[in-house]
């Protein structure tokens, strides 16, 4: 159970760091660009840790990944349905 929580947390942190880092590094001013590059480095470090982690044989890791991806897909579908409902009304 704890493996699922750890893997989902690491993947979520990695994706958010990479996303925020890209946005801040591209759109930020000169002071905040450095923070964006730091977020990118942290995200890449987490991605590297997840690839070298001995979890590819671990079924809890893959269950956590499927749950995380399912949550992301469900959230995207919910947002799309909400936007369609607002646009139609």
PyMOL commands that set and color helices and strands:
alter all, ss='L'
color gray80, all
select helices_A, chain A and resi 2-27+30-52+59-88
alter helices_A, ss='H'
color red, helices_A
deselect
rebuild
show_as cartoon
